[in-house]
Amino acid sequence: MSVVSAAPFLRPPCLRSPGPQGRRHTLPASEFRSLSPEDAISVFEIEREAFISVSGECPLHLDEVRHFLTLCPELSLGWFEEGRLVAFIIGSLWDRERLTLDALTLHKPHGTTVHVHVLAVHRTFRQQGKGSILMWRYLQYLRCLPCVRRAVLMCEEFLVPFYQKSGFKAQGPSEITVGPLTFIEMFYPVRGHAFMRRNSGC
Ligand SMILES: CC(C)(COP(=O)(O)OP(=O)(O)OC[C@H]1O[C@@H](n2cnc3c(N)ncnc32)[C@H](O)[C@@H]1OP(=O)(O)O)[C@@H](O)C(=O)NCCC(=O)NCCS
């Protein structure tokens, strides 16, 4: 692992513990914010462990992470603990009912569907409710975006119950396969506020 790629997980000595004079200059314990291209390496480090080490594949390669975080950062959400990325979602807009191969690389600015490319939680923070909480916050946020009508994702079959708990419904097998991997497509009906829709020009 290169020094650069490990950097987000190495905490400089000044952040390790507050001195006797109190918590000056400390980063927020917990923060949610949209990601930027500068976060791409931290994102990819989590993806590398979560996906590449398991199957050799990952939803978004580093250049694709940068691509979406440049085009539509507002459709991403990161969870930071003391400045360190611990979980994230990356989405883009899509303009068709079902996902096709193009959806893996394209952002359709006039689409009304958010394609959730990836949700991942850093290994040491899994099974603590973070994935579910982050998805819940993300879906709440999408409800405030007047042009968004639904969210879609594709996942391996074993994760269908996880996404069902967040309110997603299975739509059937996806036409997309990656090597030997097959996926179920799922959707979530996003309901924007009526008054925002009326005034949005969508
Ligand atoms: C899947 C993932 C996002 C879940 O986040 P999390 O914070 O660990 O999940 P939560 O603590 O909110 O919820 C736990 C529930 O997730 C489900 N779940 C998590 N990992 C699972 C797995 N490998 N297989 C089956 N179910 C799993 C279970 O329903 C579990 O409930 P249980 O504890 O009652 O069994 C996380 O494990 C992860 O990042 N995995 C690797 C990357 C990945 O597969 N991402 C999804 C595809 S884009």
The ligand as a Gaussian input file, in Angstrom:
#p B3LYP/6-31G(d) Opt

LIG

0 1
 C      -23.179000      -4.212000       3.025000
 C      -22.725000      -3.092000       3.940000
 C      -22.803000      -1.758000       3.231000
 C      -23.656000      -3.077000       5.170000
 O      -23.255000      -2.031000       6.049000
 P      -23.178000      -2.310000       7.628000
 O      -22.919000      -1.004000       8.289000
 O      -22.207000      -3.399000       7.899000
 O      -24.644000      -2.849000       7.882000
 P      -25.607000      -2.514000       9.096000
 O      -24.850000      -2.679000      10.378000
 O      -26.301000      -1.232000       8.866000
 O      -26.675000      -3.640000       8.914000
 C      -26.336000      -4.979000       9.177000
 C      -27.187000      -5.839000       8.285000
 O      -26.626000      -5.794000       6.976000
 C      -26.834000      -7.033000       6.315000
 N      -25.516000      -7.474000       5.847000
 C      -24.360000      -6.817000       5.982000
 N      -23.367000      -7.486000       5.400000
 C      -23.912000      -8.593000       4.888000
 C      -23.407000      -9.690000       4.158000
 N      -22.098000      -9.784000       3.831000
 N      -24.254000     -10.659000       3.802000
 C      -25.563000     -10.592000       4.120000
 N      -26.108000      -9.572000       4.799000
 C      -25.277000      -8.598000       5.190000
 C      -27.471000      -7.940000       7.309000
 O      -28.867000      -7.872000       7.045000
 C      -27.187000      -7.292000       8.651000
 O      -28.208000      -7.542000       9.544000
 P      -27.959000      -8.587000      10.756000
 O      -26.854000      -7.992000      11.571000
 O      -29.259000      -8.604000      11.421000
 O      -27.564000      -9.853000      10.086000
 C      -21.280000      -3.336000       4.465000
 O      -21.221000      -4.599000       5.096000
 C      -20.225000      -3.268000       3.382000
 O      -19.662000      -2.222000       3.131000
 N      -19.937000      -4.414000       2.757000
 C      -18.942000      -4.481000       1.695000
 C      -19.351000      -3.690000       0.493000
 C      -20.714000      -4.094000      -0.070000
 O      -21.002000      -5.274000      -0.241000
 N      -21.535000      -3.075000      -0.401000
 C      -22.864000      -3.254000      -0.956000
 C      -22.854000      -3.433000      -2.440000
 S      -22.791000      -1.892000      -3.323000

